[in-house]
């Protein structure tokens, strides 16, 4: 939904999101393609909010939920751009199922394999304003650096939800 070279400015509202992975600052400007790196490598909630803010949060959420509906992911709902469990922070919560996440992964692998290329990056430099060094990103996916893991990791997004975690305990 974003041309790769379109510019997205990080706002104060975007960096006020819970968590601070990505070290983004108000006034930073990235291409849409460049902003995918902190989103996918560092799990930057600020990057997710910057994307949403660039078109309007409500419109962005409608786009996300329309996409999962189109993919037949009937047991998935996004309550916010980042995937945070907002019920912990006083808001609503999104949800999904393992079966729906498999549908999404298959769709991405077939249609946007470059996303898995990005998800498999362990570390990478990030540049703002097209050429200014911003910081060195480190993946939040610990399996990428685990040499004892028995299979090759293509990439993925680690994360947890408080309610899910409690349900599993």
C-alpha positions as CSV (number, residue, x, y, z in Angstrom):
1,X,0.0,0.0,0.0
2,X,3.0,2.3,0.1
3,X,5.3,3.0,-2.8
4,X,8.8,2.0,-1.7
5,X,10.3,5.4,-2.3
6,X,7.5,7.4,-0.6
7,X,8.7,9.4,2.4
8,X,7.3,8.8,5.9
9,X,8.0,11.2,8.7
10,X,8.2,9.9,12.2
11,X,6.0,12.0,14.5
12,X,6.0,12.7,18.2
13,X,2.8,10.7,18.4
14,X,4.4,7.7,16.7
15,X,7.3,7.6,19.2
16,X,5.0,7.9,22.1
17,X,3.8,4.3,21.4
18,X,4.6,1.7,24.1
19,X,8.1,0.2,23.9
20,X,11.0,1.9,22.2
21,X,12.6,-0.6,19.8
22,X,13.9,1.1,16.8
23,X,15.3,4.3,18.5
24,X,13.2,6.4,16.1
25,X,12.9,10.1,16.8
26,X,10.3,12.8,15.9
27,X,11.4,14.4,12.6
28,X,13.2,11.3,11.3
29,X,12.2,10.8,7.6
30,X,12.5,7.4,6.0
31,X,11.4,5.9,2.7
32,X,8.6,3.4,3.1
33,X,11.0,0.7,2.2
34,X,13.6,1.9,4.7
35,X,11.0,2.1,7.5
36,X,10.2,-1.6,7.0
37,X,13.6,-2.5,8.3
38,X,13.1,-1.3,11.9
39,X,9.5,-2.6,11.8
40,X,10.5,-6.1,10.7
41,X,14.0,-6.5,12.2
42,X,13.6,-4.7,15.5
43,X,9.9,-5.0,16.0
44,X,9.6,-1.2,16.2
45,X,6.1,-0.2,17.3
46,X,7.1,3.4,16.5
47,X,7.7,2.4,12.8
48,X,4.2,0.7,12.8
49,X,2.7,3.9,14.2
50,X,4.6,6.1,11.7
51,X,3.2,4.0,8.8
52,X,-0.3,4.4,10.3
53,X,0.0,8.1,10.9
54,X,1.1,8.7,7.3
55,X,-2.4,7.8,6.0
56,X,-4.4,8.2,9.2
57,X,-4.6,5.6,12.0
58,X,-8.3,4.7,11.3
59,X,-7.7,4.3,7.6
60,X,-4.6,2.2,8.2
61,X,-6.4,-0.1,10.6
62,X,-9.3,-0.5,8.1
63,X,-6.7,-1.4,5.5
64,X,-5.1,-4.0,7.7
65,X,-8.4,-5.6,8.7
66,X,-9.6,-5.6,5.0
67,X,-6.4,-7.4,4.0
68,X,-6.9,-10.2,6.5
69,X,-10.5,-10.5,5.5
70,X,-9.5,-10.8,1.8
71,X,-7.0,-13.5,2.8
72,X,-9.7,-15.5,4.5
73,X,-8.3,-15.0,7.9
74,X,-11.7,-14.9,9.6
75,X,-10.2,-15.4,13.1
76,X,-7.9,-12.4,13.0
77,X,-8.5,-8.8,14.0
78,X,-6.1,-6.0,14.4
79,X,-6.8,-3.4,17.1
80,X,-3.7,-1.3,16.5
81,X,-0.8,-1.0,14.0
82,X,1.8,-2.6,16.3
83,X,0.1,-5.7,17.6
84,X,0.5,-4.7,21.2
85,X,-2.1,-6.0,23.6
86,X,-3.7,-2.7,24.3
87,X,-5.9,-4.2,27.0
88,X,-2.8,-4.1,29.2
89,X,-2.5,-0.4,28.4
90,X,-6.2,0.5,28.7
91,X,-7.5,-0.2,25.1
92,X,-8.8,-3.1,23.0
93,X,-7.0,-6.2,21.9
94,X,-6.4,-7.9,18.6
95,X,-6.4,-11.6,18.1
96,X,-5.5,-14.4,15.6
97,X,-5.1,-18.1,15.4
98,X,-2.2,-20.3,14.4
99,X,-4.1,-21.4,11.3
100,X,-4.7,-17.8,10.3
101,X,-1.0,-16.9,10.8
102,X,0.0,-19.9,8.6
103,X,-2.3,-18.4,5.9
104,X,-0.6,-15.1,6.2
105,X,2.9,-16.6,6.1
106,X,2.1,-18.6,3.0
107,X,0.7,-15.5,1.3
108,X,3.7,-13.5,2.2
109,X,6.1,-16.2,1.0
110,X,4.3,-16.6,-2.3
111,X,3.7,-12.9,-3.0
112,X,6.3,-10.9,-1.1
113,X,9.3,-13.2,-0.5
114,X,11.5,-10.1,0.1
115,X,9.7,-9.8,3.5
116,X,11.2,-13.1,4.6
117,X,14.6,-11.9,3.3
118,X,14.3,-8.9,5.7
119,X,13.0,-11.1,8.5
120,X,16.2,-13.3,8.2
121,X,18.5,-10.3,8.8
122,X,20.4,-10.5,12.1
123,X,21.8,-7.0,12.0
124,X,21.8,-4.1,9.6
125,X,22.6,-0.3,9.5
126,X,19.6,2.0,9.3
127,X,19.7,5.3,7.4
128,X,17.3,8.2,7.8
129,X,16.8,11.0,5.2
130,X,17.9,8.6,2.5
131,X,21.7,8.7,3.5
132,X,22.3,9.7,7.1
133,X,23.4,6.9,9.4
134,X,20.7,6.4,12.1
135,X,21.8,3.3,14.1
136,X,22.7,-0.3,13.9
137,X,19.6,-2.5,14.1
138,X,19.7,-5.9,15.9
139,X,17.0,-8.5,15.2
140,X,14.6,-9.4,18.0
141,X,14.5,-12.9,16.7
142,X,16.8,-14.9,18.9
143,X,16.5,-18.0,16.8
144,X,18.5,-16.3,14.0
145,X,21.6,-16.4,16.2
146,X,21.0,-19.8,17.8
147,X,23.5,-22.1,16.2
148,X,22.0,-25.1,18.0
149,X,18.5,-24.7,16.5
150,X,17.9,-27.9,14.5
151,X,16.4,-26.2,11.4
152,X,17.1,-23.2,9.2
153,X,15.1,-20.2,10.1
154,X,13.5,-18.4,7.1
155,X,12.5,-15.5,9.3
156,X,9.5,-14.6,11.5
157,X,8.2,-12.2,14.0
158,X,8.7,-13.1,17.6
159,X,6.3,-11.6,20.1
160,X,3.9,-12.3,22.9
161,X,0.6,-11.2,24.2
162,X,-0.1,-11.0,27.9
163,X,-3.4,-12.8,27.6
164,X,-2.0,-15.5,25.3
165,X,1.0,-16.0,27.6
166,X,-1.3,-16.4,30.6
167,X,-3.5,-18.8,28.8
168,X,-0.5,-21.0,27.9
169,X,0.9,-21.0,31.5
